[in-house]
Amino acid sequence: MSDLRVQFGRRLRALRIEREMTQEDLANAAGISTVFISSIERGRYAPSFDNLEKLASALHVSVKDLVTDRVIMGHAEPPCVGQPWAPGVGHGEPPGVYHPWSPGMGQV
């Protein structure tokens, strides 16, 4: 099994449970079989691009949010490279500008 498929399956399951949906609820909302949802969550199969869009829509998230589980310093990913954001707000750190290639967790 691919590590990426397993990670995606865990992400899908976490989002589904967070929304208090059963596999059957998600399958019905996305127009995908329950067996396929189960197989995705177990990392056995990976969804097609079309099914990624269906799953994201059924979970009310963007495709990016469906496939990304990244948190930077306790906050969701910043809105845009080069845009100001406040990664340290509430943590005693000054706001910065996000640059993914720079040291300091993207803060310069």
Jmol script that loads the backbone (N, CA, C; Angstrom):
load data "model"
ATOM      1  N   MET A   1       0.834  -1.186   0.000  1.00  0.00           N
ATOM      2  CA  MET A   1       0.000   0.000   0.000  1.00  0.00           C
ATOM      3  C   MET A   1       0.877   1.247   0.000  1.00  0.00           C
ATOM      4  N   SER A   2       0.468   2.220  -0.775  1.00  0.00           N
ATOM      5  CA  SER A   2       1.180   3.479  -0.848  1.00  0.00           C
ATOM      6  C   SER A   2       0.957   4.295   0.423  1.00  0.00           C
ATOM      7  N   ASP A   3       2.045   4.858   0.952  1.00  0.00           N
ATOM      8  CA  ASP A   3       1.950   5.696   2.139  1.00  0.00           C
ATOM      9  C   ASP A   3       1.036   6.896   1.880  1.00  0.00           C
ATOM     10  N   LEU A   4       1.089   7.434   0.669  1.00  0.00           N
ATOM     11  CA  LEU A   4       0.251   8.574   0.321  1.00  0.00           C
ATOM     12  C   LEU A   4      -1.229   8.194   0.354  1.00  0.00           C
ATOM     13  N   ARG A   5      -1.558   7.015  -0.147  1.00  0.00           N
ATOM     14  CA  ARG A   5      -2.955   6.554  -0.101  1.00  0.00           C
ATOM     15  C   ARG A   5      -3.421   6.384   1.339  1.00  0.00           C
ATOM     16  N   VAL A   6      -2.557   5.848   2.181  1.00  0.00           N
ATOM     17  CA  VAL A   6      -2.911   5.659   3.590  1.00  0.00           C
ATOM     18  C   VAL A   6      -3.135   7.009   4.266  1.00  0.00           C
ATOM     19  N   GLN A   7      -2.240   7.966   4.025  1.00  0.00           N
ATOM     20  CA  GLN A   7      -2.389   9.302   4.612  1.00  0.00           C
ATOM     21  C   GLN A   7      -3.677   9.964   4.136  1.00  0.00           C
ATOM     22  N   PHE A   8      -3.953   9.849   2.829  1.00  0.00           N
ATOM     23  CA  PHE A   8      -5.175  10.452   2.317  1.00  0.00           C
ATOM     24  C   PHE A   8      -6.401   9.784   2.941  1.00  0.00           C
ATOM     25  N   GLY A   9      -6.370   8.486   3.070  1.00  0.00           N
ATOM     26  CA  GLY A   9      -7.489   7.765   3.680  1.00  0.00           C
ATOM     27  C   GLY A   9      -7.755   8.219   5.103  1.00  0.00           C
ATOM     28  N   ARG A  10      -6.688   8.435   5.853  1.00  0.00           N
ATOM     29  CA  ARG A  10      -6.841   8.934   7.230  1.00  0.00           C
ATOM     30  C   ARG A  10      -7.433  10.343   7.238  1.00  0.00           C
ATOM     31  N   ARG A  11      -6.977  11.158   6.302  1.00  0.00           N
ATOM     32  CA  ARG A  11      -7.505  12.528   6.204  1.00  0.00           C
ATOM     33  C   ARG A  11      -8.990  12.509   5.860  1.00  0.00           C
ATOM     34  N   LEU A  12      -9.366  11.673   4.889  1.00  0.00           N
ATOM     35  CA  LEU A  12     -10.776  11.561   4.499  1.00  0.00           C
ATOM     36  C   LEU A  12     -11.626  11.105   5.679  1.00  0.00           C
ATOM     37  N   ARG A  13     -11.156  10.095   6.377  1.00  0.00           N
ATOM     38  CA  ARG A  13     -11.904   9.573   7.528  1.00  0.00           C
ATOM     39  C   ARG A  13     -12.059  10.643   8.618  1.00  0.00           C
ATOM     40  N   ALA A  14     -10.979  11.374   8.897  1.00  0.00           N
ATOM     41  CA  ALA A  14     -11.029  12.417   9.928  1.00  0.00           C
ATOM     42  C   ALA A  14     -12.044  13.498   9.560  1.00  0.00           C
ATOM     43  N   LEU A  15     -12.041  13.932   8.304  1.00  0.00           N
ATOM     44  CA  LEU A  15     -13.004  14.952   7.868  1.00  0.00           C
ATOM     45  C   LEU A  15     -14.431  14.424   7.942  1.00  0.00           C
ATOM     46  N   ARG A  16     -14.610  13.163   7.554  1.00  0.00           N
ATOM     47  CA  ARG A  16     -15.953  12.564   7.590  1.00  0.00           C
ATOM     48  C   ARG A  16     -16.473  12.494   9.025  1.00  0.00           C
ATOM     49  N   ILE A  17     -15.632  12.013   9.931  1.00  0.00           N
ATOM     50  CA  ILE A  17     -16.030  11.892  11.338  1.00  0.00           C
ATOM     51  C   ILE A  17     -16.262  13.262  11.960  1.00  0.00           C
ATOM     52  N   GLU A  18     -15.409  14.227  11.612  1.00  0.00           N
ATOM     53  CA  GLU A  18     -15.558  15.601  12.114  1.00  0.00           C
ATOM     54  C   GLU A  18     -16.934  16.167  11.751  1.00  0.00           C
ATOM     55  N   ARG A  19     -17.451  15.740  10.612  1.00  0.00           N
ATOM     56  CA  ARG A  19     -18.758  16.207  10.149  1.00  0.00           C
ATOM     57  C   ARG A  19     -19.893  15.274  10.570  1.00  0.00           C
ATOM     58  N   GLU A  20     -19.553  14.321  11.424  1.00  0.00           N
ATOM     59  CA  GLU A  20     -20.517  13.362  11.955  1.00  0.00           C
ATOM     60  C   GLU A  20     -21.267  12.628  10.845  1.00  0.00           C
ATOM     61  N   MET A  21     -20.510  12.221   9.834  1.00  0.00           N
ATOM     62  CA  MET A  21     -21.075  11.470   8.718  1.00  0.00           C
ATOM     63  C   MET A  21     -20.618  10.019   8.809  1.00  0.00           C
ATOM     64  N   THR A  22     -21.486   9.112   8.428  1.00  0.00           N
ATOM     65  CA  THR A  22     -21.095   7.720   8.283  1.00  0.00           C
ATOM     66  C   THR A  22     -20.494   7.552   6.889  1.00  0.00           C
ATOM     67  N   GLN A  23     -19.877   6.412   6.658  1.00  0.00           N
ATOM     68  CA  GLN A  23     -19.378   6.136   5.308  1.00  0.00           C
ATOM     69  C   GLN A  23     -20.539   6.127   4.322  1.00  0.00           C
ATOM     70  N   GLU A  24     -21.671   5.625   4.751  1.00  0.00           N
ATOM     71  CA  GLU A  24     -22.849   5.595   3.881  1.00  0.00           C
ATOM     72  C   GLU A  24     -23.338   7.013   3.570  1.00  0.00           C
ATOM     73  N   ASP A  25     -23.352   7.890   4.576  1.00  0.00           N
ATOM     74  CA  ASP A  25     -23.744   9.292   4.350  1.00  0.00           C
ATOM     75  C   ASP A  25     -22.832   9.935   3.302  1.00  0.00           C
ATOM     76  N   LEU A  26     -21.521   9.753   3.472  1.00  0.00           N
ATOM     77  CA  LEU A  26     -20.560  10.342   2.546  1.00  0.00           C
ATOM     78  C   LEU A  26     -20.720   9.748   1.152  1.00  0.00           C
ATOM     79  N   ALA A  27     -20.880   8.443   1.088  1.00  0.00           N
ATOM     80  CA  ALA A  27     -21.050   7.776  -0.202  1.00  0.00           C
ATOM     81  C   ALA A  27     -22.279   8.309  -0.935  1.00  0.00           C
ATOM     82  N   ASN A  28     -23.376   8.440  -0.232  1.00  0.00           N
ATOM     83  CA  ASN A  28     -24.602   8.966  -0.850  1.00  0.00           C
ATOM     84  C   ASN A  28     -24.438  10.406  -1.299  1.00  0.00           C
ATOM     85  N   ALA A  29     -23.809  11.224  -0.459  1.00  0.00           N
ATOM     86  CA  ALA A  29     -23.621  12.636  -0.796  1.00  0.00           C
ATOM     87  C   ALA A  29     -22.686  12.816  -1.989  1.00  0.00           C
ATOM     88  N   ALA A  30     -21.702  11.919  -2.126  1.00  0.00           N
ATOM     89  CA  ALA A  30     -20.709  12.043  -3.192  1.00  0.00           C
ATOM     90  C   ALA A  30     -21.075  11.231  -4.433  1.00  0.00           C
ATOM     91  N   GLY A  31     -22.067  10.353  -4.310  1.00  0.00           N
ATOM     92  CA  GLY A  31     -22.428   9.511  -5.440  1.00  0.00           C
ATOM     93  C   GLY A  31     -21.384   8.435  -5.713  1.00  0.00           C
ATOM     94  N   ILE A  32     -20.778   7.947  -4.640  1.00  0.00           N
ATOM     95  CA  ILE A  32     -19.732   6.924  -4.703  1.00  0.00           C
ATOM     96  C   ILE A  32     -20.183   5.769  -3.810  1.00  0.00           C
ATOM     97  N   SER A  33     -19.780   4.559  -4.122  1.00  0.00           N
ATOM     98  CA  SER A  33     -20.208   3.412  -3.308  1.00  0.00           C
ATOM     99  C   SER A  33     -19.561   3.430  -1.922  1.00  0.00           C
ATOM    100  N   THR A  34     -20.287   2.883  -0.962  1.00  0.00           N
ATOM    101  CA  THR A  34     -19.783   2.772   0.394  1.00  0.00           C
ATOM    102  C   THR A  34     -18.532   1.900   0.443  1.00  0.00           C
ATOM    103  N   VAL A  35     -18.507   0.849  -0.353  1.00  0.00           N
ATOM    104  CA  VAL A  35     -17.337  -0.032  -0.412  1.00  0.00           C
ATOM    105  C   VAL A  35     -16.110   0.752  -0.877  1.00  0.00           C
ATOM    106  N   PHE A  36     -16.293   1.640  -1.857  1.00  0.00           N
ATOM    107  CA  PHE A  36     -15.173   2.429  -2.352  1.00  0.00           C
ATOM    108  C   PHE A  36     -14.704   3.422  -1.288  1.00  0.00           C
ATOM    109  N   ILE A  37     -15.634   4.058  -0.562  1.00  0.00           N
ATOM    110  CA  ILE A  37     -15.251   4.974   0.529  1.00  0.00           C
ATOM    111  C   ILE A  37     -14.424   4.209   1.551  1.00  0.00           C
ATOM    112  N   SER A  38     -14.869   3.041   1.944  1.00  0.00           N
ATOM    113  CA  SER A  38     -14.141   2.223   2.907  1.00  0.00           C
ATOM    114  C   SER A  38     -12.749   1.869   2.392  1.00  0.00           C
ATOM    115  N   SER A  39     -12.663   1.517   1.124  1.00  0.00           N
ATOM    116  CA  SER A  39     -11.371   1.157   0.528  1.00  0.00           C
ATOM    117  C   SER A  39     -10.417   2.344   0.486  1.00  0.00           C
ATOM    118  N   ILE A  40     -10.959   3.531   0.217  1.00  0.00           N
ATOM    119  CA  ILE A  40     -10.130   4.752   0.223  1.00  0.00           C
ATOM    120  C   ILE A  40      -9.623   5.014   1.640  1.00  0.00           C
ATOM    121  N   GLU A  41     -10.517   4.953   2.616  1.00  0.00           N
ATOM    122  CA  GLU A  41     -10.139   5.239   3.995  1.00  0.00           C
ATOM    123  C   GLU A  41      -9.097   4.250   4.521  1.00  0.00           C
ATOM    124  N   ARG A  42      -9.105   3.031   4.032  1.00  0.00           N
ATOM    125  CA  ARG A  42      -8.123   2.032   4.452  1.00  0.00           C
ATOM    126  C   ARG A  42      -6.829   2.115   3.651  1.00  0.00           C
ATOM    127  N   GLY A  43      -6.781   3.016   2.680  1.00  0.00           N
ATOM    128  CA  GLY A  43      -5.576   3.196   1.881  1.00  0.00           C
ATOM    129  C   GLY A  43      -5.410   2.163   0.786  1.00  0.00           C
ATOM    130  N   ARG A  44      -6.458   1.427   0.524  1.00  0.00           N
ATOM    131  CA  ARG A  44      -6.374   0.382  -0.502  1.00  0.00           C
ATOM    132  C   ARG A  44      -6.475   0.959  -1.909  1.00  0.00           C
ATOM    133  N   TYR A  45      -7.332   1.970  -2.074  1.00  0.00           N
ATOM    134  CA  TYR A  45      -7.512   2.621  -3.373  1.00  0.00           C
ATOM    135  C   TYR A  45      -7.379   4.125  -3.211  1.00  0.00           C
ATOM    136  N   ALA A  46      -7.047   4.779  -4.322  1.00  0.00           N
ATOM    137  CA  ALA A  46      -6.984   6.242  -4.363  1.00  0.00           C
ATOM    138  C   ALA A  46      -8.089   6.735  -5.287  1.00  0.00           C
ATOM    139  N   PRO A  47      -8.733   7.836  -4.933  1.00  0.00           N
ATOM    140  CA  PRO A  47      -9.804   8.353  -5.785  1.00  0.00           C
ATOM    141  C   PRO A  47      -9.252   9.037  -7.035  1.00  0.00           C
ATOM    142  N   SER A  48     -10.043   9.043  -8.080  1.00  0.00           N
ATOM    143  CA  SER A  48      -9.710   9.791  -9.295  1.00  0.00           C
ATOM    144  C   SER A  48      -9.886  11.278  -9.016  1.00  0.00           C
ATOM    145  N   PHE A  49      -9.450  12.108  -9.948  1.00  0.00           N
ATOM    146  CA  PHE A  49      -9.668  13.552  -9.796  1.00  0.00           C
ATOM    147  C   PHE A  49     -11.158  13.865  -9.721  1.00  0.00           C
ATOM    148  N   ASP A  50     -11.964  13.199 -10.540  1.00  0.00           N
ATOM    149  CA  ASP A  50     -13.409  13.417 -10.505  1.00  0.00           C
ATOM    150  C   ASP A  50     -13.978  13.075  -9.129  1.00  0.00           C
ATOM    151  N   ASN A  51     -13.527  11.960  -8.562  1.00  0.00           N
ATOM    152  CA  ASN A  51     -14.023  11.566  -7.247  1.00  0.00           C
ATOM    153  C   ASN A  51     -13.483  12.462  -6.137  1.00  0.00           C
ATOM    154  N   LEU A  52     -12.279  13.009  -6.300  1.00  0.00           N
ATOM    155  CA  LEU A  52     -11.782  13.990  -5.329  1.00  0.00           C
ATOM    156  C   LEU A  52     -12.723  15.184  -5.258  1.00  0.00           C
ATOM    157  N   GLU A  53     -13.147  15.656  -6.424  1.00  0.00           N
ATOM    158  CA  GLU A  53     -14.082  16.791  -6.457  1.00  0.00           C
ATOM    159  C   GLU A  53     -15.405  16.428  -5.800  1.00  0.00           C
ATOM    160  N   LYS A  54     -15.909  15.229  -6.056  1.00  0.00           N
ATOM    161  CA  LYS A  54     -17.175  14.788  -5.450  1.00  0.00           C
ATOM    162  C   LYS A  54     -17.045  14.683  -3.931  1.00  0.00           C
ATOM    163  N   LEU A  55     -15.936  14.115  -3.469  1.00  0.00           N
ATOM    164  CA  LEU A  55     -15.721  13.981  -2.026  1.00  0.00           C
ATOM    165  C   LEU A  55     -15.590  15.346  -1.352  1.00  0.00           C
ATOM    166  N   ALA A  56     -14.823  16.231  -1.964  1.00  0.00           N
ATOM    167  CA  ALA A  56     -14.657  17.573  -1.401  1.00  0.00           C
ATOM    168  C   ALA A  56     -16.003  18.284  -1.308  1.00  0.00           C
ATOM    169  N   SER A  57     -16.789  18.199  -2.353  1.00  0.00           N
ATOM    170  CA  SER A  57     -18.106  18.831  -2.363  1.00  0.00           C
ATOM    171  C   SER A  57     -19.002  18.241  -1.272  1.00  0.00           C
ATOM    172  N   ALA A  58     -19.004  16.928  -1.141  1.00  0.00           N
ATOM    173  CA  ALA A  58     -19.838  16.268  -0.139  1.00  0.00           C
ATOM    174  C   ALA A  58     -19.416  16.635   1.281  1.00  0.00           C
ATOM    175  N   LEU A  59     -18.127  16.906   1.471  1.00  0.00           N
ATOM    176  CA  LEU A  59     -17.606  17.282   2.796  1.00  0.00           C
ATOM    177  C   LEU A  59     -17.587  18.797   3.013  1.00  0.00           C
ATOM    178  N   HIS A  60     -17.970  19.545   1.982  1.00  0.00           N
ATOM    179  CA  HIS A  60     -18.005  21.016   2.043  1.00  0.00           C
ATOM    180  C   HIS A  60     -16.623  21.601   2.325  1.00  0.00           C
ATOM    181  N   VAL A  61     -15.625  21.074   1.621  1.00  0.00           N
ATOM    182  CA  VAL A  61     -14.260  21.592   1.696  1.00  0.00           C
ATOM    183  C   VAL A  61     -13.737  21.727   0.270  1.00  0.00           C
ATOM    184  N   SER A  62     -12.660  22.470   0.110  1.00  0.00           N
ATOM    185  CA  SER A  62     -12.024  22.544  -1.198  1.00  0.00           C
ATOM    186  C   SER A  62     -11.215  21.265  -1.419  1.00  0.00           C
ATOM    187  N   VAL A  63     -10.895  20.989  -2.662  1.00  0.00           N
ATOM    188  CA  VAL A  63     -10.040  19.836  -2.960  1.00  0.00           C
ATOM    189  C   VAL A  63      -8.703  20.016  -2.241  1.00  0.00           C
ATOM    190  N   LYS A  64      -8.192  21.238  -2.229  1.00  0.00           N
ATOM    191  CA  LYS A  64      -6.925  21.521  -1.544  1.00  0.00           C
ATOM    192  C   LYS A  64      -7.020  21.142  -0.068  1.00  0.00           C
ATOM    193  N   ASP A  65      -8.115  21.521   0.587  1.00  0.00           N
ATOM    194  CA  ASP A  65      -8.268  21.190   2.001  1.00  0.00           C
ATOM    195  C   ASP A  65      -8.459  19.696   2.214  1.00  0.00           C
ATOM    196  N   LEU A  66      -9.030  19.034   1.237  1.00  0.00           N
ATOM    197  CA  LEU A  66      -9.213  17.589   1.337  1.00  0.00           C
ATOM    198  C   LEU A  66      -7.873  16.855   1.286  1.00  0.00           C
ATOM    199  N   VAL A  67      -6.967  17.333   0.466  1.00  0.00           N
ATOM    200  CA  VAL A  67      -5.697  16.629   0.295  1.00  0.00           C
ATOM    201  C   VAL A  67      -4.563  17.207   1.137  1.00  0.00           C
ATOM    202  N   THR A  68      -4.804  18.309   1.838  1.00  0.00           N
ATOM    203  CA  THR A  68      -3.771  18.958   2.632  1.00  0.00           C
ATOM    204  C   THR A  68      -4.127  18.889   4.098  1.00  0.00           C
ATOM    205  N   ASP A  69      -3.191  18.458   4.882  1.00  0.00           N
ATOM    206  CA  ASP A  69      -3.384  18.420   6.333  1.00  0.00           C
ATOM    207  C   ASP A  69      -2.188  19.087   6.989  1.00  0.00           C
ATOM    208  N   ARG A  70      -1.906  20.305   6.548  1.00  0.00           N
ATOM    209  CA  ARG A  70      -0.720  21.012   7.020  1.00  0.00           C
ATOM    210  C   ARG A  70      -1.141  22.184   7.903  1.00  0.00           C
ATOM    211  N   VAL A  71      -0.501  22.280   9.046  1.00  0.00           N
ATOM    212  CA  VAL A  71      -0.718  23.396   9.963  1.00  0.00           C
ATOM    213  C   VAL A  71       0.639  24.019  10.234  1.00  0.00           C
ATOM    214  N   ILE A  72       0.709  25.313  10.146  1.00  0.00           N
ATOM    215  CA  ILE A  72       1.948  26.030  10.403  1.00  0.00           C
ATOM    216  C   ILE A  72       1.796  26.779  11.716  1.00  0.00           C
ATOM    217  N   MET A  73       2.589  26.397  12.682  1.00  0.00           N
ATOM    218  CA  MET A  73       2.609  27.048  13.994  1.00  0.00           C
ATOM    219  C   MET A  73       1.211  27.177  14.583  1.00  0.00           C
ATOM    220  N   GLY A  74       0.412  26.151  14.472  1.00  0.00           N
ATOM    221  CA  GLY A  74      -0.896  26.149  15.105  1.00  0.00           C
ATOM    222  C   GLY A  74      -1.974  26.861  14.326  1.00  0.00           C
ATOM    223  N   HIS A  75      -1.674  27.337  13.126  1.00  0.00           N
ATOM    224  CA  HIS A  75      -2.654  28.040  12.317  1.00  0.00           C
ATOM    225  C   HIS A  75      -2.775  27.354  10.972  1.00  0.00           C
ATOM    226  N   ALA A  76      -3.911  27.527  10.343  1.00  0.00           N
ATOM    227  CA  ALA A  76      -4.080  26.993   9.000  1.00  0.00           C
ATOM    228  C   ALA A  76      -3.069  27.653   8.072  1.00  0.00           C
ATOM    229  N   GLU A  77      -2.857  27.030   6.941  1.00  0.00           N
ATOM    230  CA  GLU A  77      -1.909  27.550   5.968  1.00  0.00           C
ATOM    231  C   GLU A  77      -2.231  29.006   5.640  1.00  0.00           C
ATOM    232  N   PRO A  78      -1.234  29.870   5.531  1.00  0.00           N
ATOM    233  CA  PRO A  78      -1.473  31.276   5.234  1.00  0.00           C
ATOM    234  C   PRO A  78      -2.148  31.453   3.879  1.00  0.00           C
ATOM    235  N   PRO A  79      -2.828  32.574   3.686  1.00  0.00           N
ATOM    236  CA  PRO A  79      -3.629  32.752   2.488  1.00  0.00           C
ATOM    237  C   PRO A  79      -2.843  32.784   1.188  1.00  0.00           C
ATOM    238  N   CYS A  80      -1.647  33.360   1.194  1.00  0.00           N
ATOM    239  CA  CYS A  80      -0.935  33.512  -0.074  1.00  0.00           C
ATOM    240  C   CYS A  80       0.529  33.789   0.198  1.00  0.00           C
ATOM    241  N   VAL A  81       1.390  33.202  -0.605  1.00  0.00           N
ATOM    242  CA  VAL A  81       2.820  33.451  -0.466  1.00  0.00           C
ATOM    243  C   VAL A  81       3.084  34.937  -0.613  1.00  0.00           C
ATOM    244  N   GLY A  82       3.891  35.486   0.283  1.00  0.00           N
ATOM    245  CA  GLY A  82       4.251  36.896   0.231  1.00  0.00           C
ATOM    246  C   GLY A  82       3.254  37.817   0.910  1.00  0.00           C
ATOM    247  N   GLN A  83       2.149  37.256   1.401  1.00  0.00           N
ATOM    248  CA  GLN A  83       1.137  38.075   2.066  1.00  0.00           C
ATOM    249  C   GLN A  83       1.371  38.057   3.570  1.00  0.00           C
ATOM    250  N   PRO A  84       1.107  39.179   4.233  1.00  0.00           N
ATOM    251  CA  PRO A  84       1.291  39.217   5.687  1.00  0.00           C
ATOM    252  C   PRO A  84       0.341  38.246   6.374  1.00  0.00           C
ATOM    253  N   TRP A  85       0.807  37.665   7.435  1.00  0.00           N
ATOM    254  CA  TRP A  85      -0.029  36.840   8.285  1.00  0.00           C
ATOM    255  C   TRP A  85       0.555  36.872   9.669  1.00  0.00           C
ATOM    256  N   ALA A  86      -0.162  36.391  10.641  1.00  0.00           N
ATOM    257  CA  ALA A  86       0.279  36.482  12.026  1.00  0.00           C
ATOM    258  C   ALA A  86       0.459  35.086  12.613  1.00  0.00           C
ATOM    259  N   PRO A  87       1.589  34.418  12.317  1.00  0.00           N
ATOM    260  CA  PRO A  87       1.772  33.060  12.802  1.00  0.00           C
ATOM    261  C   PRO A  87       1.936  32.964  14.302  1.00  0.00           C
ATOM    262  N   GLY A  88       2.408  34.041  14.932  1.00  0.00           N
ATOM    263  CA  GLY A  88       2.705  33.960  16.350  1.00  0.00           C
ATOM    264  C   GLY A  88       1.684  34.645  17.227  1.00  0.00           C
ATOM    265  N   VAL A  89       0.597  35.095  16.662  1.00  0.00           N
ATOM    266  CA  VAL A  89      -0.395  35.793  17.466  1.00  0.00           C
ATOM    267  C   VAL A  89      -0.845  34.878  18.597  1.00  0.00           C
ATOM    268  N   GLY A  90      -0.761  35.374  19.796  1.00  0.00           N
ATOM    269  CA  GLY A  90      -1.115  34.584  20.959  1.00  0.00           C
ATOM    270  C   GLY A  90       0.025  33.703  21.446  1.00  0.00           C
ATOM    271  N   HIS A  91       1.155  33.712  20.747  1.00  0.00           N
ATOM    272  CA  HIS A  91       2.293  32.896  21.144  1.00  0.00           C
ATOM    273  C   HIS A  91       3.515  33.763  21.424  1.00  0.00           C
ATOM    274  N   GLY A  92       3.348  35.078  21.514  1.00  0.00           N
ATOM    275  CA  GLY A  92       4.445  35.969  21.827  1.00  0.00           C
ATOM    276  C   GLY A  92       5.408  36.202  20.681  1.00  0.00           C
ATOM    277  N   GLU A  93       4.993  35.879  19.462  1.00  0.00           N
ATOM    278  CA  GLU A  93       5.852  36.089  18.305  1.00  0.00           C
ATOM    279  C   GLU A  93       5.234  37.162  17.413  1.00  0.00           C
ATOM    280  N   PRO A  94       6.074  37.968  16.767  1.00  0.00           N
ATOM    281  CA  PRO A  94       5.535  39.023  15.905  1.00  0.00           C
ATOM    282  C   PRO A  94       4.975  38.446  14.606  1.00  0.00           C
ATOM    283  N   PRO A  95       4.031  39.170  13.979  1.00  0.00           N
ATOM    284  CA  PRO A  95       3.546  38.756  12.669  1.00  0.00           C
ATOM    285  C   PRO A  95       4.688  38.768  11.654  1.00  0.00           C
ATOM    286  N   GLY A  96       4.529  38.034  10.575  1.00  0.00           N
ATOM    287  CA  GLY A  96       5.568  37.988   9.560  1.00  0.00           C
ATOM    288  C   GLY A  96       4.958  37.884   8.181  1.00  0.00           C
ATOM    289  N   VAL A  97       5.789  37.588   7.230  1.00  0.00           N
ATOM    290  CA  VAL A  97       5.345  37.362   5.858  1.00  0.00           C
ATOM    291  C   VAL A  97       5.700  35.927   5.517  1.00  0.00           C
ATOM    292  N   TYR A  98       4.761  35.208   4.957  1.00  0.00           N
ATOM    293  CA  TYR A  98       4.960  33.798   4.664  1.00  0.00           C
ATOM    294  C   TYR A  98       5.767  33.606   3.387  1.00  0.00           C
ATOM    295  N   HIS A  99       6.874  32.898   3.500  1.00  0.00           N
ATOM    296  CA  HIS A  99       7.680  32.477   2.363  1.00  0.00           C
ATOM    297  C   HIS A  99       8.087  31.034   2.638  1.00  0.00           C
ATOM    298  N   PRO A 100       7.528  30.072   1.906  1.00  0.00           N
ATOM    299  CA  PRO A 100       7.782  28.671   2.232  1.00  0.00           C
ATOM    300  C   PRO A 100       9.242  28.252   2.113  1.00  0.00           C
ATOM    301  N   TRP A 101      10.061  29.012   1.421  1.00  0.00           N
ATOM    302  CA  TRP A 101      11.459  28.630   1.226  1.00  0.00           C
ATOM    303  C   TRP A 101      12.382  29.254   2.256  1.00  0.00           C
ATOM    304  N   SER A 102      11.853  30.096   3.139  1.00  0.00           N
ATOM    305  CA  SER A 102      12.711  30.788   4.090  1.00  0.00           C
ATOM    306  C   SER A 102      12.766  30.016   5.422  1.00  0.00           C
ATOM    307  N   PRO A 103      13.814  30.245   6.203  1.00  0.00           N
ATOM    308  CA  PRO A 103      13.929  29.580   7.507  1.00  0.00           C
ATOM    309  C   PRO A 103      12.890  30.130   8.478  1.00  0.00           C
ATOM    310  N   GLY A 104      12.723  29.448   9.579  1.00  0.00           N
ATOM    311  CA  GLY A 104      11.829  29.941  10.632  1.00  0.00           C
ATOM    312  C   GLY A 104      10.373  29.643  10.345  1.00  0.00           C
ATOM    313  N   MET A 105      10.090  28.438   9.846  1.00  0.00           N
ATOM    314  CA  MET A 105       8.721  28.011   9.594  1.00  0.00           C
ATOM    315  C   MET A 105       8.004  28.937   8.637  1.00  0.00           C
ATOM    316  N   GLY A 106       8.700  29.507   7.676  1.00  0.00           N
ATOM    317  CA  GLY A 106       8.067  30.353   6.673  1.00  0.00           C
ATOM    318  C   GLY A 106       7.962  31.802   7.077  1.00  0.00           C
ATOM    319  N   GLN A 107       8.470  32.151   8.228  1.00  0.00           N
ATOM    320  CA  GLN A 107       8.378  33.538   8.690  1.00  0.00           C
ATOM    321  C   GLN A 107       9.697  34.235   8.418  1.00  0.00           C
ATOM    322  N   VAL A 108       9.642  35.441   7.838  1.00  0.00           N
ATOM    323  CA  VAL A 108      10.858  36.224   7.609  1.00  0.00           C
ATOM    324  C   VAL A 108      10.764  37.537   8.333  1.00  0.00           C
TER     325      VAL A 108
END
end "model"
wireframe off; spacefill off
backbone 0.3
color backbone group
